[in-house]
């Protein structure tokens, strides 16, 4: 990007942390089941490109996410780099047990802002999902782990439609009250637009959830992910989830298409003069390589523009 120059915009942060979700959220939605050695190389390539947070796998039961059935093997084989976090998704206490057995230091739980998605994804109600997460978060924090909470369907739900902002704020507040250290707002089906992003962030601020503890997780179903990210940054958000090559969606919400591509995000941030610590060239090479492993072109516009594939 540097060869085309950088011009910043007022009111944006000087540095953004990208939470790379490709190895977990990306690969879990692929029909292909990749061997563990490919997943390990993917994670290590992402770290070599400059990522400091790489969500590595999930301890969800293999019956539900067979693409990540080799979670233990992947974690055992990844060469850990000092200063890099390798969070994993855990659905319940059994998942936490598996994570603790592998010496994991960062976990994430996956909640819902709507009743229907909680029922379909977790077989729980809004209230009972919190009852399920409470002992997971408590035990994890007692063991010294950081706990992120994903709040899916924060903007829209394919069964319920528009999700009322007060409802999202209420569930978010209750999740954070359990002891979670970070809240990632999920636009699971990609229907958010910038005004709604700003409105939700302002409502969360009014509810005294610090913006420093909020991340955003946008899907690009309607081509709004970058615009929504820029809106979030303008309101003080400094952590953005993205997936290398735009991999992933949500296996339990069929209208959810790919995540925001990390390369597209880095191109925008580089052009704004916002630091990420990520080498775009190395990242593009990694995503082009992963596209070859999956046997299809990368959906990332930047990957296609730079590598031609």
Secondary structure, DSSP 4 states (H G I P E B T S, - for coil): -GGG-----TT--SB-EEEE-IIIIIGGG-SS---HHHHHHHHHHHHHTT-SBB--EE-S-TTT-GGGTTHHHHHHHS---TT-B--EE--SHHHHHHHHHTT--EEEEEEESSHHHIIIIIS--HHHHHHHHHHHHHHHHHTT-EEEEEEESSSEETTTEEPPHHHHHHHHHHHHHTT-SEEEEEETTS---HHHHHHHHHHHHHTT--GGGEEEEEB-TTS-HHHHHHHHHHTT--EEEEBGGG----TT-TT--PBPBHHHHHHHHHHTT-B----HHHHHHHHHHHHHHHTS----HHHHHHH--
